[in-house]
């Protein structure tokens, strides 16, 4: 059962987190193109598609920690420092995505498509600031991946 849970955890991470990291990384450059050339309808369409990918796969990404907790429980490593660190980094990555990246992408898409934003809405983000948040998100996930492979102090023997 542990091997099945671990396989599902890894597959969920690849299928859910991979597309978010790629789409979110492509978003700032596409935003620069969309803001730089107001006639570039293709850049705006790509921007909307990248944002949709990020939103949808962020939701699918909930499966990653669910399978992760089930795997860790079956391995008996829920109290290990490397796992607790991974959980905290995963929660931080989820917060960066939820509270920084996705709202900034929402504002950027609205700004480039001419959607009327409410007067109290914050200004669209700069592509540099969005790239920085995305870089932090990607670095957090890379660190979690390394911790999952190295598992310092792990007693599972693998």
Order of alpha helices (4+ residues) and beta strands (2+ residues): alpha-alpha-alpha-alpha-alpha-alpha-alpha
